[in-house]
C-alpha cells in the first residue's frame, strides 16, 4: 500500500474511505505530543503491512475537540481491514467520504497492534 500526503490523497481520491482512531489515552492538549505521533506512526506501520488494494494517508486532527488519527484509503477493502482491527462503528462526522468509521484506540488495542507487527499481522482478538 502506498502512503500519500493528505492533500495529495484528497486531490487524487476525493471519494475515499475514512477510518478515524480516537486516541482515548491522549489529552486534547497533547495534539503535537510524542505519544500521539507514536500512535500515528503505529497506524502507519500497520496500514503499510496490510494486504494492499490502493493508496492511503494519515493525519492527526483535533477538529472534533479531541485527538484523533484520520486514516484515509483509496480502496474500501483496505479501510475495512483497519476498521475490523479496531472494531470500528459507522459515523457521519466526515462528509465527502464514501464510507466513514471510527474506533477507540486505547492502550489494549495499541498493545495488540504493536504485537501484530512482531507476528506478521496476527492479532490476538481476545
N, C-alpha and C positions, 0 to 999 in steps of 0.2 A: 504494500500500500504506500503510495507516495504522499508525503506531507507537503502542504502548501501554506503560505501565509493566509490569514483570514481575508484580507482584501482580495487577494488573487482567487481564493476559493469562491467568495461571493460573486465575483465577476464571472468566473467560469461555470459555476453551478448555482444559479440563483434559486433553484427549486430543490436544494439538497435536503438532507435529513439531519436533524439535530438531536443529540443526547446530552443533557446537562447533568453534571455531577455537582451536587450541593455539598460543599466542604463543611460538614457539620462540626468538625473539631477545630475550625479556624474562625477567629472572631472577625467581625465586619471591619475592624481597624487594621487587619493584617493582610490587606489586599496585595501588597508587594512583598510579603514575607518569604523567607526561605522555605518555610513549611508549605505554603501554598504553591510556590514554584516547584517544590519537590513532588507534590501531588499531581501537578500538571505534567511534569516530566514522567512520572509513573504512568499516567494515562497515555502519554505519547508513546512510551515503550510498549505498553500493552497493545495499543492500536497498531503499531508497526509490526508486531509479531503475528497478528491475526491473519488468517487467510484473506487475501485482498480481492476486492472487486473494483476498487477505484480509489480516488484521492480522499484525503481528509485534512482538516485543520483544527487547531485547538487555540483557545484564548481564555483568559481569566476575565471574569466580569463581576461587577458589584451593582449592576444596574437594578437588580431586584431588591437591593438593600442588604444583601448578604453575599459572601464569596461563593462563586460557582465557576466551574470549568466547563466551557461550552465546547463540545466536540461535534464538528460538522462533517458529514460524509456525503460523497457523491453517490454511493450505492446504498440502497436500503438494506441489503444483506449485511453490510459492514456495521451500519447503525444498529441493526437487530442484534448482532453478536455482542456489542458492548451493552446494549440495553438488557440483554439476557444476563450478562455477568453481574450487572448492578441491580437486577430485579426492578427495572425502571417502569414507571407508570406514565400513561399518556398525559399530556398537558396542552394548553393552548397559549402559553406565555411567549412564544417565539413566532410571531407572524411571518409568513412568507416561506416557511419551510414545509416541505411535503409531509413529513412526519416529525413529531415533537415528543420527546420523552424526557423524564427527569428521574434521578435516583439520588439517594443519600450516600455520600462517600464518607463512611465513618472509619474508625480505627480497625474494626474487624474486617471490613471489606478491603481496606488498604493492605492489611497483612495477607489476605488471600490473593490479592493481585500481585503483591511482591513475591509470594511463594510461587505463583504461576509462572513468573519469569524464570525461576530456577528449575521448573519441572516441565519445560516445553509447552506451556499453556494449560496444563492440567490444573483445575481449580477445585479445591475442597469446598463443596457446596453445602456442608452441614449447617 
